[in-house]
C-alpha cells in the first residue's frame, strides 16, 4: 500500500518508490506536517518539532495552561486563519457573522484505490498502475466550514498530487477570499527558491534566489498563467544542481490567476503555498455549497534537477495529457503567419504549401486572417465565418486542395476574443468583459468574451464545432492574445463579481471539454501570444503549446531551457523561421535553427517559395532526422548539459532513449572566441561500462569516458554554428 494510517500514533504515511510524505493528527486535532523527502521507516517524526513558549505567539484556548503550544509555530498541513497563526494562510473566509476565523481540526479520513476527477477542472489521472488516494476532512467546530484535503500517490513517478475542496456545512452563506491548494511547512529554511520569469517573447527564464526572511512570491493577476511568471516552482538545497541535492517541485494544474508564496518566518521555518491568487478573488459560497480548488503536482528528487524534470516529464506524458497524440510522432507543420501575416489570398497560400511538399513537411497551417473582415488586427474576431475574398474555396474547399497536395490541414482560431468592429460585438456588446459605465482597456485592439457566462460558452462551442466539422481539419492552433482587465460580468450580481476570474477559467475548460475532448483525432496546439498560457492545465487538453512568439534560435535556447524543467520536450512547439529573424533581426544558420527547433516539436514558419534549393534540402534533411529519431527526442529522458549563464560559450542538451540504446547530443556555439580554448561536451545518462558508437565522429567511446571527459568540440565551429551527435550503444 502506498498510503497508510498508523492508528497508534495517528500518523499518515504516503510512500512513492523513493519518497515519503508524513502527517500527524496532534493531541488537539490539528494536522501537522512532519516530513517530506527520501523514503523513511514508520517512525513518528513529530518529535523533530520541539514546542516552546514563544513571546507574542498565542495559544489556543484548548491548550489550557500549555504556553508552548501555538499555531504560530506549529508545522501545519493546512494552516488556520485568524486564530493565532500570523503567517501566510491556506484559507481566508468571511463568515456570516463578519469574522474571518477558520480553525480546522481533524474530523475524518478516507483511503481508497483510484483517483478523484476534479469537477470542472483538469487534473491528473491513473494509468495502468494503481493509484491510491487519501482524503482528510478538517472542520471548524464553530462555523461548520469544512475543507477536504485530497492526496493521490503516483508511486512509480515519485509524485503526490494535492487538492482542496471547501464545503459550507453551515446554514449561512460565507465568502471565500483565499484558498491554497497545497501548503507545506518545513522546519528549516536552508532553501533556494527557483522560479521561471519573463515577458512576451522571452518567457520562462530561470531565477534562483536564497529564501530570505519575509515572503518571496510569484503570481499572475492577468487572468492567465502569464508570460511573466510560470505556475511551477522549486525549493532546493542551496548547492543543488542538475545531478545532486534535494529539490521539491510544485506545479499548478490551472490556467488562470495563481499565487506561489514562500515565507521564511521569525524562527527560520519555511512555508510554501500554491493556489488561486486571492487578489480580486471572492467566491460566495451558499449553505451546503462546495468549492473545488485546482490540483498541485508535487515531486521530490534527492538527485538534483535532472531527476526532478524526468519525474515531471513522465508524469505529464503519462498522467496529465489526455490527447492520444501524447506519445506519437507529431506532424511537421509549416505555418502561414510569418510567411504572410494578414496579406494573403488562396493562391498565395497554395503556392507556399506546394513549395513545402518536397521539404517533407506533413501539414499546412492557415493562421490568422481567414475569417470575417480580417485584414489586420482591428476587426473580425468573433465572426467565425470564412472570408471568401481571401479563401475563395471556403475552409472545406481549401482543406481539400491542401490534402490533394499530400498535406494535412490545420487552422488558427482565437475564440475567447471579440473585436468591436465585428458582427458579434454589434449584436451582443454585453458579451464582452468590461465594466458598466467605463470605457474598456484595449489590447491588440480586442476585447474578451465573457466565458463566465453559459450563453457565451454555448455560442462559441457551437461556432467552433461547426467550423471543425465542416472540413477535413487535423490541427487547431488555439490562441489568446491579451490579458484580462476591466473584469466585470453583466450576468452576475455585485456580490459575485469577485468570481469572474475563476468562472472565466471554468468556462474555458467547459469549452475545451465540449470542443477539444469531442475531437480526439485533432491535435490542438495551445497558444497565448506564444507562451503566455504554458501550464499544466492547458496540457491536459493540448499535447503541445506554442512555446514563444520569439522564433530566434539563440533566444530559444534559454526559453526552451527554462521550459524543460517541468514540461516535456514534446509539448514545446518550436519552428524554424526566416532570417533575419522577425523578432530579434539576428541571422543564424538554417542548420542551427533546425537543431534548436528539434529541441521541441519541429515545425517551420516562413514562405518556402523564397528558399533556395540548398536551404530546402537542409530542411528535408532536418525533417528526416527528426522523424527517424522522434522516439528518442519526444519520449526519451532529457538532460540539460549547460545553462545559459554557465559562460561555456556554448549551450548543450541531450536526449537518451528510455531503453538506453540511443542518445542525441546537441550543441550551439553562443559566443565565438578567436584562437579560443578547447572546450568539451560532457554527456549524461549513459551506461558507464557500455560502448557507444558516435556517428559523426565515426568513433567508439565508453559511456564513462563520454560522461567524465566528454566530446571535444571542433575549433572551427563559429558563432551560432551548431552540431548534433548521434550515439548508439554497441
C-alpha positions, 0 to 999 in steps of 0.5 A: 500500500502506498498510503497508510494510517498508523492508528497508534500514533495517528500518523499518515504515511504516503510512500512513492518508490523513493519518497515519503510524505508524513502527517500527524493528527496532534493531541488537539486535532490539528494536522501537522506536517512532519516530513517530506523527502527520501523514503523513511521507516514508520517512525513518528517524526513529530518529535523533530518539532520541539514546542516552546513558549514563544513571546507574542505567539498565542495559544489556543484556548484548548491548550489550557495552561500549555504556553508552548503550544501555538499555531504560530509555530506549529508545522501545519498541513493546512494552516488556520486563519485568524486564530493565532497563526500570523503567517501566510494562510491556506484559507481566508473566509468571511463568515456570516457573522463578519469574522474571518476565523477558520480553525480546522481540526481533524474530523475524518479520513478516507483511503481508497484505490483510484483517483478523484476527477476534479469537477470542472477542472483538469487534473491528473489521472491513473494509468495502468498502475494503481493509484491510491488516494487519501482524503482528510476532512478538517472542520471548524467546530464553530462555523461548520466550514469544512475543507477536504484535503485530497492526496493521490500517490503516483508511486512509480513517478515519485509524485503526490498530487494535492487538492482542496475542496471547501464545503459550507456545512453551515446554514449561512452563506460565507465568502471565500477570499483565499484558498491554497491548494497545497501548503507545506511547512518545513522546519528549516529554511536552508532553501533556494527558491527557483522560479521561471520569469519573463515577458512576451517573447522571452518567457520562462527564464530561470531565477534562483534566489536564497529564501530570505526572511519575509515572503518571496512570491510569484503570481499572475493577476492577468487572468492567465498563467502569464508570460511573466511568471510560470505556475511551477516552482522549486525549493532546493538545497542551496548547492543543488544542481542538475545531478545532486541535492534535494529539490521539491517541485510544485506545479499548478494544474490551472490556467488562470490567476495563481499565487506561489508564496514562500515565507521564511518566518521569525524562527527560520521555518519555511512555508510554501503555498500554491493556489488561486491568487486571492487578489480580486478573488471572492467566491460566495459560497451558499449553505451546503455549497462546495468549492473545488480548488485546482490540483498541485503536482508535487515531486521530490528528487534527492538527485538534483534537477535532472531527476526532478524534470524526468519525474515531471516529464513522465508524469505529464506524458503519462498522467496529465495529457489526455490527447492520444497524440501524447506519445506519437510522432507529431506532424511537421507543420509549416505555418502561414503567419510569418510567411504572410501575416494578414496579406494573403489570398488562396493562391498565395497560400497554395503556392507556399504549401506546394513549395513545402511538399518536397521539404517533407513537411506533413501539414499546412497551417492557415493562421490568422486572417481567414475569417470575417473582415480580417485584414489586420488586427482591428476587426473580425474576431468573433465572426467565425465565418470564412472570408471568401475574398481571401479563401475563395474555396471556403475552409472545406474547399481549401482543406481539400486542395491542401490534402490533394497536395499530400498535406494535412490541414490545420487552422488558427482560431482565437475564440475567447476574443471579440473585436468591436468592429465585428458582427458579434460585438454589434449584436451582443456588446454585453458579451464582452468583459468590461465594466458598466459605465467605463470605457474598456482597456484595449489590447491588440485592439480586442476585447474578451468574451465573457466565458463566465457566462453559459450563453457565451460558452454555448455560442462559441462551442457551437461556432467552433464545432461547426467550423471543425466539422465542416472540413477535413481539419487535423490541427487547431492552433488555439490562441489568446492574445491579451490579458484580462482587465476591466473584469466585470460580468453583466450576468452576475450580481455585485456580490459575485463579481469577485468570481469572474476570474475563476468562472472565466477559467471554468468556462474555458475548460467547459469549452475545451471539454465540449470542443477539444475532448469531442475531437480526439483525432485533432491535435490542438496546439495551445497558444497565448501570444506564444507562451503566455498560457504554458501550464499544466492545465492547458496540457491536459487538453493540448499535447503541445503549446506554442512555446514563444512568439520569439522564433530566434534560435539563440533566444530559444535556447534559454526559453526552451531551457527554462521550459524543460524543467517541468514540461516535456520536450514534446509539448514545446512547439518550436519552428524554424523561421526566416532570417533575419529573424522577425523578432530579434533581426539576428541571422543564424544558420538554417542548420542551427535553427533546425537543431534548436527547433528539434529541441521541441516539436519541429515545425517551420514558419516562413514562405518556402517559395523564397528558399533556395534549393540548398536551404530546402534540402537542409530542411528535408534533411532536418525533417528526416532526422527528426522523424527517424529519431522522434522516439528518442527526442519526444519520449526519451529522458532529457538532460540539460548539459549547460545553462545559459549563464554557465559562460561555456560559450556554448549551450548543450542538451541531450536526449537518451532513449528510455531503453538506453540504446540511443542518445542525441547530443546537441550543441550551439556555439553562443559566443565565438572566441578567436584562437579560443580554448578547447572546450568539451561536451560532457554527456549524461545518462549513459551506461558507464561500462557500455560502448557507444558508437558516435556517428559523426565522429565515426568513433567508439567511446565508453559511456564513462569516458563520454560522461567524465571527459566528454566530446571535444568540440571542433575549433572551427565551429563559429558563432551560432554554428551548431552540431548534433551527435548521434550515439548508439550503444554497441 
